[in-house]
Amino acid sequence: MSATPRIEIDLSQQTLTLFDADGDEIKQYLVSTATKGGGEFEGSHQTPRGSHRIRAKIGAGAAPGTVFKGRRPNGEVYSLELAEASPRRDWILSRILWLCGEEVGRNRLGGVDTMRRFIYIHGAADTAVMGKPGSIGCVRMTNSDVIDLFDRVPVGTKVEINE
């Protein structure tokens, strides 16, 4: 892909849509955003709204289901046994697209900084339901979908999150 695509995330529809540089839809994915809805404040457990960009891509070449802790693979691969051993764990799997806010005072700097809140688009446990809010702020995708998206977008891709 030569020109930069862009992403739109719709919190009300629980979808992530990838567009090409001309504005034509490439693909739409079901996602799971915050149970508490949209919001920007640190500690809110809400998904930040507004204009963002992908600041970093983490996990290229990792096996599907690779478990990340502190943005690094920790040597585990998600399994039902692992899930049963840690039933309350918020799984960050397969790939991470780390978001950075673009709007000072709304989602960048101070107590509303998306990047400092560690807000990602990332893979989720097989039991996570897509199309329904369920995260603590991040945008969850199935592992196959986040790998597909990761391979389609470069660092710097614009991401718009709307309600």
C-alpha positions in Angstrom: 0.0 0.0 0.0 1.7 3.2 -1.1 -0.5 5.9 0.4 -1.3 6.0 4.1 -4.7 4.4 5.0 -6.8 5.7 7.9 -8.9 4.1 10.6 -12.3 5.0 12.0 -13.5 3.4 15.2 -17.3 3.7 16.0 -17.9 3.2 19.7 -21.7 3.0 19.2 -21.4 0.3 16.5 -18.3 -1.4 18.0 -16.6 -1.4 14.6 -13.2 -0.5 13.2 -13.2 0.5 9.5 -10.0 0.7 7.5 -10.1 3.2 4.6 -7.5 3.7 1.8 -6.0 7.1 1.2 -8.8 7.9 -1.3 -11.4 7.3 1.4 -12.6 4.0 0.0 -13.5 1.3 2.6 -11.0 -1.6 2.6 -12.3 -3.7 5.4 -14.5 -3.4 8.5 -13.9 -5.4 11.7 -16.0 -6.0 14.8 -14.2 -4.7 18.0 -14.8 -4.5 21.7 -14.1 -1.1 23.3 -14.5 0.1 26.9 -17.4 -1.2 29.0 -17.6 2.3 30.5 -17.9 4.0 27.1 -16.0 6.9 25.7 -13.9 9.2 27.9 -10.4 10.6 28.0 -9.4 10.9 31.7 -6.6 8.8 33.2 -8.1 6.1 35.4 -11.5 6.3 33.8 -11.3 2.9 32.1 -13.0 4.5 29.1 -11.9 4.5 25.4 -10.5 7.9 24.4 -12.3 9.8 21.6 -11.1 12.1 18.9 -8.1 12.1 16.6 -5.2 9.8 17.2 -2.4 8.1 15.2 -0.6 4.8 15.5 2.6 5.7 17.5 4.1 2.2 17.5 3.5 -1.3 16.1 4.6 -4.0 18.4 4.7 -7.8 17.8 5.6 -8.2 14.1 6.2 -11.9 13.4 5.0 -13.1 16.8 2.9 -16.2 16.9 -0.9 -15.7 17.1 -1.9 -15.7 20.7 1.5 -14.4 22.0 1.0 -12.8 25.4 2.4 -9.3 25.9 3.2 -7.8 29.3 4.5 -4.3 29.4 4.5 -4.3 25.6 6.9 -7.3 25.4 6.2 -10.9 24.7 6.5 -12.7 28.0 7.1 -16.2 26.6 3.5 -17.4 27.0 1.0 -18.2 24.2 -2.7 -17.9 25.1 -4.5 -21.2 25.8 -7.6 -22.2 27.7 -5.4 -23.6 30.5 -3.6 -20.3 30.8 -6.9 -18.5 30.9 -8.3 -20.8 33.6 -5.2 -20.2 35.7 -5.7 -16.4 35.4 -9.4 -15.8 35.1 -9.3 -12.0 35.7 -6.3 -11.2 33.5 -6.8 -8.5 30.8 -5.1 -10.3 27.9 -3.0 -8.4 25.4 -2.3 -10.8 22.6 -0.8 -11.2 19.1 -0.1 -7.6 18.1 -0.2 -4.1 19.6 -1.0 -0.9 17.8 -0.2 1.8 20.4 -2.3 5.0 20.0 -1.2 8.6 20.6 -3.7 11.4 20.9 -3.4 14.3 18.5 -5.6 16.9 20.3 -3.9 18.8 23.1 -6.2 19.0 26.1 -8.6 16.4 24.8 -6.5 13.2 24.3 -2.9 14.5 24.5 -0.8 15.7 27.5 -1.9 16.1 31.1 -4.5 13.8 32.6 -6.0 12.9 29.2 -3.0 11.6 27.4 -3.9 8.5 25.4 -0.3 7.2 25.0 0.4 7.6 28.7 -2.8 5.7 29.4 -1.4 2.8 27.3 -4.4 2.7 25.0 -3.9 0.1 22.3 -5.6 -1.7 19.5 -4.7 -5.3 20.4 -5.7 -9.0 20.1 -7.9 -10.5 22.8 -8.7 -13.8 24.4 -10.8 -16.2 22.4 -13.6 -15.7 25.0 -13.8 -11.9 24.4 -17.0 -11.0 22.6 -16.6 -8.7 19.7 -19.3 -6.2 18.7 -20.0 -5.5 22.4 -18.2 -3.2 24.9 -16.0 -5.2 27.2 -12.5 -3.7 27.7 -11.0 -1.3 30.2 -10.2 1.3 27.6 -8.3 -0.4 24.8 -9.8 -1.5 21.4 -9.9 -5.3 21.4 -9.9 -7.4 18.2 -9.8 -11.1 17.5 -6.3 -12.2 17.0 -6.7 -13.0 13.3 -8.2 -9.5 12.8 -5.5 -7.6 14.7 -2.8 -9.5 12.8 -4.5 -8.6 9.5 -4.9 -4.9 10.4 -1.3 -4.8 11.7 0.0 -6.0 8.4 -2.1 -3.4 6.5 -1.2 -0.1 8.3 2.1 1.8 8.9 3.1 3.7 12.0 1.6 7.2 11.7 -1.8 5.9 10.4 -4.5 8.3 11.5 -7.2 6.8 13.8 -10.4 8.6 14.5 -12.5 7.4 17.5 -16.2 8.5 17.5 -19.3 7.7 19.4 
